[in-house]
C-alpha cells in the first residue's frame, strides 16, 4: 500500500507540475533557456529574423554550389522544389508557376518555423499568433491583388453572384467568407503548433514522473516518439497552409460565370 501511495503521490505531483507549467506557458511561451534573446524585441520577432538569416544563408550557399549534374544538397533541393512546383500546377494549372516563389517560400518558412522549437534553446515563431497572422494576411492581400490584376473591376462580380437581385445578400456572405480566410489560416496554424508544444511538455513531464522503472525506458521513449509526431504535424500544417493558399489564388484567377 505504501508503494501504491507513493506512486499516486508522484503522479499527482507530476500532473500538478505539468498544469502549473502549462499555465505559465499559456501566458507567455518562453523556455527556461534561450540561445538568443534581445530584451527590446519580442521572442517571436527575434527568432523569425534568425530563421530568415538561416534560410537566406542556406539558399546562397546552395546557389554557389549549383552544378549541371546535381549531387548532395542540390539533389534534395531540386526534388523538394520540383515536387512543390508539380503540386502547384496540379492545383492551379500552368498559371500557378507565376505564384510558385510565394507558395514555396511560405511552405519552407512555415515548416522550418514549426520545427525550430524542437531544438533545445530555440523558439518556434509560429507558436505566436502574430507570426501566423502575418503569413495569413500576406496570402489574403495577394489573393485580392491577383484577382484585380487578372480581371480588373470585373473581379467584384465574384462577390455579387450570378443572380442580380440576390447581389446584396451575396456580397455580405462573400465578404464574411473572405474575411474569415485569414482568421482560419492564422488560428489553425497557431492553435495546432501551440497545442503541439503543450502536449510535448505533458509527455516529457509525465514520462519522467511515471517512468519509475529501472532503465527509465518510458521517460526516454515517450518524448522521442512525440518529437517524431511533432515533425510530422509541422509538415502537415505547412502543407495545409500552402494548399489553402493555392485554392484561394486559383479562385481569384477563375473567370466569373
Backbone bond lengths (Angstrom), bond angles and torsions (degrees), N, CA, C in turn:
res aa  C-N    CA-C-N  psi(-1)  N-CA   C-N-CA  omega(-1)  CA-C   N-CA-C  phi
1 X - - - 1.458 - - 1.531 111.82 -
2 X 1.352 114.14 -37.00 1.466 117.35 179.32 1.519 111.64 -63.08
3 X 1.382 114.72 -40.32 1.472 118.32 179.86 1.525 110.79 -64.39
4 X 1.354 115.21 -42.96 1.467 119.42 178.71 1.520 110.38 -62.37
5 X 1.332 115.19 -42.25 1.459 119.37 179.04 1.513 112.26 -61.42
6 X 1.330 116.53 -41.22 1.470 120.60 179.19 1.525 111.12 -64.59
7 X 1.363 114.95 -40.05 1.461 118.39 179.64 1.523 111.00 -64.97
8 X 1.352 115.56 -42.35 1.464 119.07 179.32 1.520 111.25 -63.52
9 X 1.337 115.47 -39.91 1.469 119.11 177.15 1.525 110.03 -63.26
10 X 1.345 116.53 -40.04 1.465 120.62 178.88 1.508 111.78 -63.82
11 X 1.353 115.74 -43.25 1.471 119.70 179.14 1.519 110.27 -63.78
12 X 1.349 115.98 -46.12 1.469 119.81 -179.91 1.525 110.91 -60.66
13 X 1.327 116.40 -41.51 1.473 120.05 178.37 1.516 110.79 -63.28
14 X 1.347 115.80 -42.00 1.464 119.85 179.86 1.510 111.85 -62.93
15 X 1.355 116.27 -42.85 1.471 119.98 178.66 1.516 110.44 -64.00
16 X 1.348 116.13 -41.73 1.462 119.98 179.49 1.520 111.24 -62.96
17 X 1.344 115.92 -44.31 1.470 120.40 178.02 1.518 110.21 -61.88
18 X 1.351 115.42 -43.45 1.467 119.95 -178.48 1.517 111.28 -60.11
19 X 1.343 116.53 -51.78 1.456 119.10 -177.32 1.515 112.26 -70.65
20 X 1.324 117.46 -28.37 1.455 119.58 173.66 1.517 111.33 -65.69
21 X 1.340 115.33 -41.50 1.468 119.98 177.04 1.520 110.61 -65.25
22 X 1.350 115.95 -41.39 1.464 119.52 -179.36 1.515 111.16 -63.36
23 X 1.335 116.17 -37.05 1.459 118.94 179.54 1.516 111.28 -62.42
24 X 1.331 116.46 -43.49 1.456 119.82 178.92 1.516 111.40 -71.22
25 X 1.342 116.63 -36.31 1.471 120.09 -179.92 1.507 110.96 -68.84
26 X 1.333 117.13 -35.11 1.460 119.64 179.63 1.518 110.51 -65.93
27 X 1.348 116.40 -34.11 1.449 119.30 179.00 1.518 111.57 -72.46
28 X 1.324 117.38 -38.13 1.467 120.79 -179.04 1.515 108.58 -154.41
29 X 1.353 116.59 112.78 1.458 121.00 -176.12 1.531 110.53 -74.38
30 X 1.334 116.63 85.20 1.457 121.03 178.58 1.510 109.62 -128.36
31 X 1.316 116.07 146.37 1.445 121.32 174.93 1.530 107.91 -99.45
32 X 1.363 117.13 160.47 1.467 119.45 -178.57 1.526 112.62 -59.81
33 X 1.330 117.18 -31.38 1.461 120.07 -177.59 1.517 109.09 -136.09
34 X 1.317 116.37 133.60 1.457 121.74 177.44 1.525 108.70 -127.85
35 X 1.326 115.37 137.06 1.456 119.11 178.42 1.524 111.00 -65.33
36 X 1.325 116.55 -38.45 1.465 121.41 -176.59 1.517 108.73 -127.25
37 X 1.308 115.56 126.76 1.462 119.57 176.43 1.515 108.72 -150.62
38 X 1.336 116.05 115.68 1.457 121.89 177.46 1.524 106.86 -106.74
39 X 1.316 118.70 112.87 1.475 121.25 -174.90 1.525 114.06 -53.57
40 X 1.330 117.41 -33.33 1.468 119.96 -176.21 1.529 112.42 -77.42
41 X 1.334 117.49 -12.90 1.465 120.73 -176.36 1.527 110.67 -116.94
42 X 1.346 117.11 142.73 1.472 119.55 172.39 1.533 109.98 -61.26
43 X 1.316 115.92 152.37 1.461 121.16 -175.59 1.522 111.84 -60.63
44 X 1.340 117.24 -39.78 1.461 119.09 -177.18 1.522 112.16 -68.74
45 X 1.332 116.98 -30.25 1.473 120.12 177.50 1.527 109.80 -70.16
46 X 1.336 116.51 -44.46 1.465 120.80 179.25 1.522 111.23 -57.07
47 X 1.339 116.09 -48.59 1.467 119.50 -175.69 1.524 112.40 -77.87
48 X 1.322 117.73 -21.12 1.468 119.55 171.74 1.519 110.37 -66.63
49 X 1.336 116.38 -44.20 1.466 120.06 178.67 1.526 111.39 -67.50
50 X 1.317 117.08 -38.08 1.473 120.29 176.35 1.529 109.94 -61.30
51 X 1.336 116.17 -45.22 1.461 120.68 179.21 1.526 111.15 -63.39
52 X 1.330 116.92 -40.22 1.471 120.36 177.39 1.523 110.77 -61.10
53 X 1.330 117.12 -43.27 1.466 120.57 178.76 1.528 111.21 -62.83
54 X 1.342 116.24 -40.12 1.469 120.28 178.91 1.527 110.55 -63.72
55 X 1.345 116.55 -46.38 1.467 120.39 -177.53 1.524 111.76 -67.65
56 X 1.334 116.77 -44.15 1.474 119.91 179.53 1.526 110.29 -65.63
57 X 1.349 116.85 -43.36 1.465 120.24 178.35 1.517 111.62 -61.59
58 X 1.332 117.13 -42.31 1.469 120.83 178.61 1.523 110.99 -63.24
59 X 1.345 116.10 -41.29 1.470 120.03 179.65 1.529 111.47 -63.19
60 X 1.341 116.47 -40.91 1.469 120.02 -179.99 1.526 111.29 -66.86
61 X 1.344 116.26 -39.30 1.473 120.15 179.15 1.529 110.29 -64.93
62 X 1.334 115.88 -45.27 1.467 120.14 179.95 1.525 110.51 -65.07
63 X 1.340 116.24 -38.65 1.468 119.84 -179.80 1.526 111.41 -62.37
64 X 1.330 116.41 -37.57 1.470 119.52 -179.97 1.521 112.10 -66.87
65 X 1.326 115.92 -28.86 1.468 119.40 -174.91 1.534 112.94 -100.89
66 X 1.333 117.09 17.47 1.468 120.17 179.27 1.527 109.75 -66.90
67 X 1.340 115.38 132.67 1.461 120.92 -179.64 1.529 109.90 -126.76
68 X 1.332 115.03 159.52 1.462 119.51 177.49 1.523 110.88 -63.75
69 X 1.334 116.32 -37.20 1.463 121.93 175.73 1.524 106.93 -106.18
70 X 1.342 117.64 103.17 1.468 120.19 -173.44 1.522 112.98 -67.08
71 X 1.322 114.65 151.19 1.467 121.10 175.86 1.520 108.61 -156.73
72 X 1.323 116.55 159.16 1.456 121.82 175.73 1.518 113.26 58.74
73 X 1.348 115.01 -128.22 1.461 120.96 -176.92 1.514 113.23 -61.85
74 X 1.339 117.38 -31.72 1.459 120.29 178.58 1.526 110.48 -63.52
75 X 1.326 116.77 -39.42 1.467 120.54 176.95 1.521 111.38 -59.85
76 X 1.324 115.70 -45.08 1.464 120.98 -178.97 1.527 110.48 -63.01
77 X 1.338 116.23 -46.06 1.470 120.41 -178.70 1.526 111.44 -64.86
78 X 1.337 116.67 -42.64 1.460 119.47 179.92 1.524 111.15 -64.54
79 X 1.322 116.66 -40.07 1.464 120.25 178.66 1.527 110.70 -65.97
80 X 1.337 116.63 -42.61 1.459 121.04 -177.49 1.527 110.97 -66.89
81 X 1.326 116.57 -52.41 1.463 119.45 -176.59 1.527 111.93 -73.43
82 X 1.335 116.62 -30.13 1.464 119.34 173.68 1.518 111.37 -64.03
83 X 1.341 116.22 -38.97 1.461 120.44 177.07 1.518 111.80 -65.30
84 X 1.337 116.30 -41.53 1.470 119.90 178.27 1.522 110.51 -64.13
85 X 1.337 117.10 -41.23 1.458 120.84 179.40 1.526 111.36 -63.85
86 X 1.326 117.22 -44.86 1.465 120.55 178.70 1.528 110.79 -62.33
87 X 1.321 116.18 -40.56 1.468 119.45 179.72 1.527 110.76 -67.39
88 X 1.342 116.93 -38.83 1.462 120.76 177.60 1.518 111.09 -60.50
89 X 1.328 116.83 -44.66 1.462 120.99 179.98 1.526 111.47 -67.39
90 X 1.338 117.66 -33.07 1.461 120.09 179.14 1.529 111.72 -68.70
91 X 1.343 116.68 -28.02 1.467 120.71 -179.58 1.524 111.28 -91.21
92 X 1.326 117.56 -42.84 1.460 121.64 -172.13 1.519 114.17 -105.71
93 X 1.330 117.01 -8.94 1.457 119.09 -174.51 1.518 110.85 85.56
94 X 1.336 115.96 -174.17 1.468 120.54 -176.17 1.528 111.91 -61.92
95 X 1.343 117.09 -30.81 1.470 119.39 -178.70 1.533 112.34 -67.90
96 X 1.321 116.06 -12.61 1.458 119.66 177.70 1.517 113.59 -67.27
97 X 1.341 117.37 -18.33 1.473 120.52 179.21 1.536 111.36 -59.45
98 X 1.328 116.55 -32.15 1.463 120.17 -178.98 1.523 112.21 -64.59
99 X 1.327 116.38 -27.33 1.456 121.08 -175.28 1.528 112.25 -105.51
100 X 1.329 114.81 6.88 1.464 119.87 178.94 1.531 112.50 -59.96
101 X 1.352 120.80 -43.35 1.481 119.40 179.49 1.529 112.89 -57.35
102 X 1.332 117.03 -43.10 1.457 120.44 179.52 1.532 110.85 -64.25
103 X 1.323 116.44 -48.05 1.461 121.01 -175.78 1.530 112.02 -66.89
104 X 1.336 116.05 -41.62 1.468 119.71 179.24 1.529 110.63 -66.43
105 X 1.333 116.61 -40.08 1.466 120.18 178.45 1.524 111.06 -62.48
106 X 1.333 116.29 -44.55 1.464 120.20 177.98 1.527 110.94 -60.86
107 X 1.332 115.98 -45.68 1.460 120.12 -178.13 1.520 112.65 -61.66
108 X 1.333 116.49 -47.89 1.471 120.73 -178.52 1.532 110.47 -66.85
109 X 1.337 116.34 -43.43 1.471 119.31 -178.86 1.526 111.07 -63.41
110 X 1.326 117.52 -46.78 1.465 120.38 -176.83 1.525 110.93 -65.38
111 X 1.333 117.46 -43.43 1.463 119.24 179.43 1.531 110.76 -63.75
112 X 1.337 116.57 -45.18 1.470 119.90 179.98 1.533 110.81 -63.47
113 X 1.346 116.66 -39.96 1.468 120.18 178.50 1.524 111.09 -65.74
114 X 1.325 116.21 -35.42 1.468 120.45 179.96 1.532 112.03 -65.21
115 X 1.326 116.49 -42.97 1.470 119.76 -174.62 1.523 112.49 -88.12
116 X 1.334 117.39 -11.56 1.468 119.98 -177.93 1.525 111.40 -59.20
117 X 1.324 116.48 -37.84 1.455 120.32 -177.73 1.517 114.59 -70.24
118 X 1.341 117.36 -11.73 1.463 119.91 177.36 1.526 111.94 -75.77
119 X 1.338 116.43 -15.01 1.466 121.01 176.46 1.525 108.49 -83.60
120 X 1.330 119.05 124.98 1.475 120.52 179.90 1.528 111.64 -55.32
121 X 1.317 115.65 132.78 1.454 120.74 -179.75 1.508 114.14 86.97
122 X 1.334 117.72 0.08 1.456 121.39 178.81 1.532 109.19 -113.04
123 X 1.331 115.79 168.46 1.460 121.41 -173.57 1.521 109.34 -134.46
124 X 1.335 116.97 136.91 1.468 121.59 177.92 1.524 109.65 -85.03
125 X 1.327 118.94 113.59 1.475 120.10 178.97 1.523 113.02 -59.46
126 X 1.334 117.06 -27.86 1.462 120.06 -177.22 1.525 113.20 -77.02
127 X 1.332 118.63 -3.42 1.463 120.31 172.12 1.523 110.85 -85.38
128 X 1.333 116.39 4.56 1.462 121.73 173.62 1.522 108.13 -112.51
129 X 1.321 117.21 130.42 1.467 122.68 -174.33 1.532 112.08 -60.73
130 X 1.329 117.91 -28.18 1.466 120.77 -178.52 1.526 111.49 -63.99
131 X 1.329 117.08 -38.42 1.468 120.71 179.71 1.515 110.64 -67.39
132 X 1.327 117.33 -44.99 1.470 119.93 -178.12 1.526 111.21 -68.67
133 X 1.329 116.82 -35.31 1.469 119.75 176.67 1.530 110.41 -64.71
134 X 1.336 117.42 -39.95 1.467 121.15 178.78 1.534 110.79 -61.03
135 X 1.348 116.90 -44.03 1.466 120.51 177.96 1.523 111.12 -64.19
136 X 1.337 116.51 -42.46 1.464 120.77 -178.93 1.526 111.58 -66.19
137 X 1.327 117.25 -40.48 1.470 120.17 179.35 1.525 111.42 -68.19
138 X 1.328 117.26 -31.63 1.470 120.71 175.22 1.525 110.00 -60.54
139 X 1.329 116.63 -46.27 1.469 121.21 179.00 1.523 110.33 -66.00
140 X 1.335 117.34 -42.65 1.465 121.96 -178.98 1.530 111.13 -60.08
141 X 1.330 116.75 -49.75 1.465 121.01 -179.25 1.528 111.07 -65.40
142 X 1.329 117.11 -41.67 1.456 120.68 179.85 1.522 111.68 -64.57
143 X 1.332 116.80 -37.46 1.461 120.78 179.86 1.522 111.12 -59.18
144 X 1.319 117.07 -48.06 1.465 119.81 -176.78 1.524 112.06 -77.67
145 X 1.309 117.46 -28.96 1.465 119.94 172.59 1.528 110.57 -62.31
146 X 1.335 115.32 -45.76 1.468 120.73 178.63 1.527 110.54 -62.59
147 X 1.346 116.74 -41.47 1.462 120.47 -179.67 1.515 112.34 -61.64
148 X 1.337 116.69 -46.90 1.468 119.78 179.86 1.522 111.46 -69.90
149 X 1.319 117.20 -33.90 1.461 120.04 178.48 1.523 111.44 -67.26
150 X 1.326 116.86 -37.98 1.463 120.85 -177.43 1.525 112.60 -78.49
151 X 1.345 118.09 -35.20 1.462 120.79 -172.11 1.519 114.52 -120.81
152 X 1.325 117.25 -3.62 1.451 118.85 -175.84 1.518 110.23 65.72
153 X 1.335 116.73 -146.97 1.459 119.56 179.22 1.525 112.10 -72.11
154 X 1.338 116.44 -9.78 1.461 119.82 174.26 1.519 112.02 -65.02
155 X 1.335 117.06 -15.96 1.462 121.02 178.14 1.524 111.30 -61.49
156 X 1.335 116.35 -26.57 1.464 120.39 -179.17 1.523 110.92 -63.70
157 X 1.339 117.12 -23.84 1.464 119.92 179.55 1.528 111.97 -61.92
158 X 1.324 116.45 -23.66 1.466 118.61 177.42 1.524 111.72 -66.68
159 X 1.337 116.43 -18.30 1.458 120.38 -179.35 1.532 112.13 -95.24
160 X 1.326 116.96 -18.74 1.467 119.79 -173.81 1.525 113.36 -92.55
161 X 1.342 117.21 -21.21 1.457 119.18 -179.99 1.523 112.54 81.92
162 X 1.330 117.81 172.25 1.467 121.57 -174.84 1.532 114.57 -80.74
163 X 1.326 117.95 -18.21 1.473 121.32 -176.61 1.529 108.76 -106.09
164 X 1.339 116.35 118.46 1.458 119.89 -169.95 1.522 113.34 -63.34
165 X 1.370 116.31 -37.28 1.458 117.93 -176.05 1.539 113.01 -76.61
166 X 1.339 115.90 -9.97 1.459 119.78 173.99 1.531 112.06 -97.49
167 X 1.329 116.09 1.93 1.465 120.67 -175.23 1.537 113.67 -55.66
168 X 1.358 119.34 -46.22 1.484 118.15 -179.98 1.528 112.94 -57.90
169 X 1.343 116.45 -41.86 1.461 119.95 179.08 1.523 111.28 -68.39
170 X 1.349 115.93 -42.52 1.468 120.32 -178.31 1.526 111.78 -64.60
171 X 1.336 116.58 -37.16 1.466 120.01 179.70 1.531 110.15 -61.46
172 X 1.339 116.37 -44.57 1.468 120.37 179.30 1.528 110.51 -62.36
173 X 1.344 115.96 -46.31 1.469 120.37 -179.16 1.524 111.33 -62.65
174 X 1.340 116.10 -44.89 1.464 120.37 -179.26 1.526 111.50 -65.75
175 X 1.332 117.31 -40.32 1.467 120.10 178.78 1.527 110.98 -62.55
176 X 1.324 116.31 -42.56 1.471 119.43 177.63 1.527 110.23 -62.33
177 X 1.348 115.96 -44.00 1.465 120.10 179.86 1.518 112.63 -62.38
178 X 1.329 117.23 -41.66 1.465 120.52 -179.01 1.521 111.53 -71.69
179 X 1.339 116.87 -38.43 1.463 119.30 178.65 1.522 111.70 -69.91
180 X 1.333 116.14 -24.91 1.467 119.95 178.52 1.531 111.91 -74.83
181 X 1.324 117.52 -18.48 1.469 120.17 -177.27 1.528 112.89 -61.68
182 X 1.338 118.85 -54.22 1.481 117.02 179.23 1.526 112.00 -63.97
183 X 1.339 117.01 -32.25 1.463 119.99 177.05 1.525 110.23 -63.00
184 X 1.334 115.74 -45.46 1.462 120.78 -179.72 1.526 111.62 -65.04
185 X 1.334 116.72 -46.65 1.463 120.74 -179.07 1.526 111.86 -60.70
186 X 1.319 115.88 -45.82 1.468 119.58 -174.79 1.526 111.97 -72.00
187 X 1.337 117.59 -44.92 1.467 119.91 -176.85 1.521 111.01 -70.51
188 X 1.340 117.62 -37.22 1.470 119.90 178.57 1.527 110.54 -60.52
189 X 1.329 116.10 -48.84 1.459 120.33 -178.51 1.523 111.31 -65.57
190 X 1.332 116.17 -48.02 1.466 119.84 -179.71 1.525 111.48 -62.05
191 X 1.334 117.32 -47.09 1.460 121.29 -176.56 1.515 112.80 -61.36
192 X 1.325 116.82 -44.28 1.464 120.14 -179.14 1.520 111.65 -67.47
193 X 1.333 116.98 -39.97 1.468 119.29 -179.19 1.527 111.42 -73.25
194 X 1.324 116.63 -39.51 1.460 119.92 176.64 1.530 110.16 -63.18
195 X 1.339 115.77 -42.93 1.460 120.31 177.94 1.514 112.29 -62.98
196 X 1.334 116.04 -39.12 1.471 120.45 178.49 1.522 111.16 -59.80
197 X 1.338 116.54 -42.11 1.465 120.44 179.22 1.535 110.61 -62.73
198 X 1.340 116.08 -41.87 1.458 119.38 -177.43 1.531 112.03 -69.68
199 X 1.337 116.23 -40.01 1.463 119.64 178.19 1.522 110.47 -64.23
200 X 1.334 117.17 -39.75 1.461 121.11 178.73 1.521 110.84 -61.25
201 X 1.333 116.61 -42.36 1.465 120.60 177.13 1.528 110.39 -62.70
202 X 1.345 116.52 -44.30 1.470 120.67 178.15 1.521 111.59 -56.32
203 X 1.334 115.63 -49.08 1.468 120.79 -176.33 1.526 110.62 -62.43
204 X 1.331 116.66 -43.53 1.468 120.13 -177.86 1.525 110.94 -65.22
205 X 1.341 117.01 -47.77 1.471 119.98 -177.61 1.515 111.51 -66.17
206 X 1.338 117.19 -47.06 1.461 119.53 -179.61 1.529 110.99 -68.32
207 X 1.338 116.58 -31.68 1.460 119.61 176.92 1.514 111.43 -63.59
208 X 1.326 115.92 -40.02 1.472 119.99 178.77 1.524 110.59 -68.48
209 X 1.344 115.98 -41.89 1.462 119.93 -177.25 1.524 111.26 -68.57
210 X 1.350 116.38 -45.46 1.465 120.02 -174.83 1.525 112.82 -85.05
211 X 1.326 116.76 -17.37 1.462 118.89 -176.94 1.503 111.60 -81.54
212 X 1.322 116.31 67.21 1.458 121.22 -176.66 1.520 111.69 -92.52
213 X 1.368 117.08 7.21 1.455 119.23 179.08 1.523 109.88 -70.24
214 X 1.289 116.06 166.00 1.468 121.98 -172.13 1.526 112.44 -60.58
215 X 1.335 116.24 -40.84 1.466 119.61 -173.40 1.526 112.78 -97.77
216 X 1.321 118.08 3.50 1.470 122.20 177.13 1.532 111.48 52.68
217 X 1.337 116.36 45.95 1.466 120.35 -178.61 1.520 110.71 -69.06
218 X 1.337 117.52 -44.96 1.456 121.19 -177.03 1.520 113.16 -61.12
219 X 1.359 119.48 -46.37 1.469 118.42 179.49 1.521 113.51 -60.92
220 X 1.332 118.13 -28.46 1.463 120.18 -179.46 1.525 111.89 -88.43
221 X 1.340 116.29 -39.14 1.463 120.42 -174.23 1.526 112.18 -74.17
222 X 1.330 117.01 -45.07 1.468 120.70 -175.18 1.531 112.39 -60.21
223 X 1.358 119.87 -50.71 1.468 118.95 178.26 1.536 112.72 -62.36
224 X 1.340 117.43 -35.44 1.464 120.30 -179.58 1.516 110.95 -63.41
225 X 1.340 116.50 -44.49 1.464 120.57 178.05 1.527 110.79 -64.63
226 X 1.326 116.43 -38.44 1.457 120.76 -179.65 1.521 111.10 -66.69
227 X 1.332 117.48 -36.31 1.463 120.43 178.45 1.529 110.53 -65.44
228 X 1.331 116.85 -39.91 1.473 120.37 175.76 1.528 109.79 -60.43
229 X 1.340 115.98 -44.86 1.460 120.13 178.16 1.523 110.89 -63.62
230 X 1.341 117.49 -38.13 1.462 121.57 -179.55 1.527 111.09 -64.21
231 X 1.332 117.21 -38.39 1.471 120.28 176.98 1.523 110.13 -65.09
232 X 1.345 116.30 -42.51 1.468 120.78 177.63 1.527 110.32 -62.56
233 X 1.329 117.61 -44.12 1.464 121.55 178.49 1.526 110.92 -62.58
234 X 1.324 117.01 -38.92 1.468 121.15 179.00 1.523 110.65 -61.66
235 X 1.325 116.47 -41.38 1.463 120.66 177.98 1.529 110.85 -65.99
236 X 1.325 116.99 -44.80 1.469 121.21 -178.70 1.526 110.83 -60.83
237 X 1.321 117.05 -42.89 1.467 120.54 -179.11 1.525 111.62 -66.05
238 X 1.329 116.99 -40.37 1.465 120.11 176.49 1.531 110.16 -65.09
239 X 1.336 116.60 -41.19 1.468 121.91 179.66 1.530 110.93 -62.57
240 X 1.337 116.98 -46.13 1.472 120.92 -179.12 1.523 110.57 -63.86
241 X 1.323 117.20 -41.79 1.469 121.13 179.74 1.527 110.42 -60.89
242 X 1.320 116.64 -46.65 1.474 120.57 -178.99 1.523 110.79 -68.23
243 X 1.334 117.56 -40.14 1.464 120.95 179.46 1.529 111.08 -61.35
244 X 1.324 117.51 -46.26 1.461 120.71 178.48 1.532 111.07 -64.52
245 X 1.326 116.80 -36.01 1.467 120.18 176.85 1.529 110.34 -62.61
246 X 1.334 116.66 -41.87 1.465 120.81 176.88 1.531 111.28 -60.80
247 X 1.320 115.55 -44.14 1.474 119.88 -178.94 1.529 110.79 -63.88
248 X 1.329 117.40 -41.38 1.469 120.46 179.15 1.530 110.92 -65.09
249 X 1.328 116.92 -43.01 1.461 120.26 179.00 1.528 111.24 -66.00
250 X 1.332 116.49 -41.38 1.470 120.24 178.52 1.524 110.50 -63.15
251 X 1.331 117.29 -38.83 1.456 120.49 177.27 1.517 112.88 -64.35
252 X 1.330 116.71 -36.12 1.468 120.50 178.54 1.530 111.95 -69.68
253 X 1.339 116.26 -27.21 1.479 120.40 -178.64 1.526 112.61 -85.98
254 X 1.328 117.21 -15.66 1.464 119.64 -178.08 1.529 111.39 -66.97
255 X 1.322 115.49 146.43 1.464 121.62 175.87 1.515 108.67 -75.80
256 X 1.330 116.27 140.70 1.459 120.70 177.71 1.527 109.96 -79.04
257 X 1.327 116.11 133.90 1.479 120.83 179.03 1.525 109.31 -116.63
